[in-house]
Amino acid sequence: MSDRPSIAVLRHLARSGGTMLTRCLGSMDRLVVLSEVHPRAMKHTNPAWQAQEWFGLISKPERAAFERPGASFVEFVTLVDQRARHKGKRLVLRDWSHIDYIGVPYAVPTRRPALLEALSPAFEISTAVTVRHPLDQWQSLNTLDVIRGALTPEAYLAGVRAFSEQVAGEAFTRFEDFTRQPMVEARTLCERLDVPFDPSFMTRWHAYEKVTGDRKEHASRGSGRREIKPLQRRACEPALLEQFRASDDYRVSCELLGYEA
């Protein structure tokens, strides 16, 4: 038995349904979810601000200290985790995996799981991974102004393949399956994260707003829904589909994740 505390980490790439999943988990009574957390990109989504403003788990002076350059990321997570447990809740970190595998426009991707590597010396990590069909994910990504024209299909697919190869040996949840059986798949996610499951999330998730990733100016199609159900695939230009199907990275990713190419 390890004497390290346990921590729960939810992993997925951008525009793969993560905001909806975070709303579902965050609306569960005993969970606190910090959204889009990355040890090298604290200023972008500012989990210290989330911990203080949204959840009251740290004070303003503590937040200011953790926002300073050189502040210990592990000390931040340790303190927030302890405070959450003191309130009878469990902390879940939603990993900002986009930074590691795609990067654009924030960083050059390393194709390594930075959050897991930062936390593993101090914590026993329970992970849950969610994925989405690479073509649907690409089309959703390209609705974002910061992505459109800045990310090539080749760079995107290389990142998806790297992520897919790293998670293929784990149990993972396809977002499409979650939209068909949200209660079943949410329970499974909680089991993998080793956190308590609360079935009443189904009545609250759509009103939950303590989440990053879906701003009004570039909201995803699922962001305004009150019901969880499958989304119809966006119309795809034949040339784009042909380009994707010609890519080894695309074909390998689909095979590893159980999708038809």
N, C-alpha and C positions, 0 to 999 in steps of 0.2 A: 504494500500500500504506500502510495506517495503522500508526503506531508504537504505537498503543494495544493493550494486551493483550486477549485475547478472554475472554469470560465466557458461560456457558450459563445460560439462564433457562427454566424450565418453568412455563407459565401455565395456570391453569384456575380455575373457580369452586368454591366449597365443595360437597361432596357430589356431585361429578361423577366420582368414581373416583380422585381424586388420591392418596389414601393408598396404595391398591394400586399405582398407577404409581410412587410414590416408593419403595415396598418393592422393586419390580422393579429400578429404576435403582440404588438404594442398595446392593443385594446384588451388583451388578456389581463385579468385582474392582478396577478402576482408577477408580471414581467415588466421590466424597464428595458427599452431598446434604444441604444445609442446608434444613430443612423450614419452610414457611410464613414466609417472610422478607418484611418490609415496612419501609421506612426510617423510617416514623412510628409503628410499633407494635412496637418492639424488645422491650419488657418482657413482652408477652403470650406469645410463643413462644420468646423469648430465644435467638436464633441464636448469640450469644456463648457462652452456656452449652453449646449443642450442639457448637460448635467446640472447646471446651475439654474437656468431660466425655466426649462421645461419640468424638471423633476426635483429641484431643491435638494440635490444630493451633495453639493459643495457650496461654499460661500463665495461671495464676489471676490474677496481677497485671495481665496484659494484658486478660483478661476483665473484671476490675473497672473498668479504665479505659474500656473500650468500653461498659460498662453505665451510666456516668455521664451525666447530662443534658448535651447539647451535644456529645457525642463524635461524631467524624466517621464516618458510615456508610460512605462510600467508602473511607476508610482501613482500616476493619474488613474490608471485602470484599477489598481489595487484599492485605492481609496474609494472610488465610486462603487466598486463591487462590495466593499465592506459596508458602506452606507446603505446600499440597496438591501443587503441581507439584514441589516439592523431594522429596517422597515418591513421585514417579512417578504421581500421581493427578490427576484433573481435577475441579474444583469445579462443581457444579450447584446453582443457587439455585431452590428451589421457591417461586414468587411467591405471597404471600398476597393474591390478587386479590380475595377476598371483601371486604376492607377498602375497596377502591376502588369496587366496583360494587354491593355490597349493604349493607355496613357494619354492620348490626345484629348484636349489641348494642354494638359496639366504637367505631364512628365514624360520622359522616355521610359518605355516599359522595360522592366527587368525580367519579366516572366518568372518571378519567384514570389511566393506568398509572404509578403513582408509582415503582415499582422501576425500570422502564425509563428513566424521566426522570431519576432520581437517578444511574444508572450510565452513561448514554450519553455524558456528557462525558469519562469516564475509560476506557471499555471499548468494544470492538467486541462487540456482543451477538448471540449466536445463540439464537433462541427456538424452542421447540416448544409448541404450544397443543393442549390436549385439551378436549373438550366432552362433554356428555351431554344427552339429551332433557330439555327444560325441565320437563316434568311430572314425570318420574321424580326429577329433582334436587329439585324443590319438596317432593315427598312424603318424600324422605329428610331434607331440611332440617328438616321439621316433626316429626321424631322427637327433635330436640334440645330440651332444656328451655329453653335460652337463646334459642331462635328461636321456639318455639311461642307464638303469641299476641302476639309483639312485632313480627313482620314481616307485612305485608299482601301478598296476591297481587299487588296493583297495584305496590307498591314493588319487590317481587322481580322482576316481569316487566320493569319499566323498567330495572333493573340488568342483567338478562340481555340485553335488547335492546342496551343500550349496549356491553356486552362483545362480543356477536355482531357488531355493526356494525364494531367496531374490528378484529376478527380475521378477518372474512369474506374479506378480500383476501389472507390468508395460507393456506398449507397447514396444515390442522389434522387431528387424529385424533379420531374419535368413540370414546368409551369403549366403546360397544357393539361396534364393530369390533375394538377391542383384545381384548375378552373372547372373540371368535371366533378371532382369529389373533394371539395374544400375541407369538409369536416374530417374525412379520413386522412387526407394528406397533411393537414395542420397538426393532427394528433401525432402522426409519424415524425414530422419535423420536431415537435417538442420532445419526443422520445429520443431522437438523435442528439438534440441539444441538451438533454438531461435536465429539462425544466418542466414545471407543472403546466398541464394543459387545461385550458378554460374554454369549454364549448360555447359559452355565451358570447364569444367574439363575433359570432355570426350576426348578432343583432347590433353590434357597435362599430365594426371595423370601418365602415364607410364614412363615419363621422370623426374618425381619429385623425388628428392633424399634426401630431408631434413626430414628424417624419421629414426627411429631406429627399430631393430627387424629382419631384413633380411640381415645379412652379407653374403658375397659371399661364405664363406666356409660352410655355412649351410642354404643356401637360400631355401625358400619354392618353390613349383612347380609353383606358380602363379607369382613369383617375376620378372621373365624375360619376361612376356607376355606383348604385346601391346594391347591386346583385352581382354575385360572382358566377360568371358563365364564360364559356369559350369565346374567343374573338375570331372573327372571320379574317383570313389572311388578306392583307392589302394586295391590290392589283400589282403585279410584277411585270416589268418590261421583259420581253423574251431575251433581249441581249444581256440583261443582268443575270437572268437565270442561267443562260448559257455560260457566262463568265464564271459564275459560281461553280457550276457543275464541271467545268474544266480544271478546277483547282483541287490539287491533292489535299490541301489543308481542309477544304470544305468537305470533301468526301470522307476523310479520316474522322473529322469531328462528328459528322452525322452518324457514322458507324459506331463510334465510341459512345455516343449519347443515345443511340437507339432511334434515330430519325431517318426517314426516307430522304435521300438527296434529290 
